[in-house]
Amino acid sequence: MAFHQREVSFADYLEAKYGCVSVKEAVSGTTLVESGADSYISRLKILDIHRKSEVL
């Protein structure tokens, strides 16, 4: 069964199972195209690129 069918995000699953911390950035109704201040691309541009993070 897919995570979305359980109404649990993959990030939430990893947090619960492994105790990790994730950064989730989502706005309902947005697309991957650049179309305003609330677009996915605009939100990516304001993320702190110097924040320490780990990659799995």
Buried (B, 14 or more C-beta within 10 A) or exposed (E): EEEEEEEEBEBBEBBEEEEEEEEEEEEEEBEEEEEEEEBBEEBEEEEEEEEEEEEE
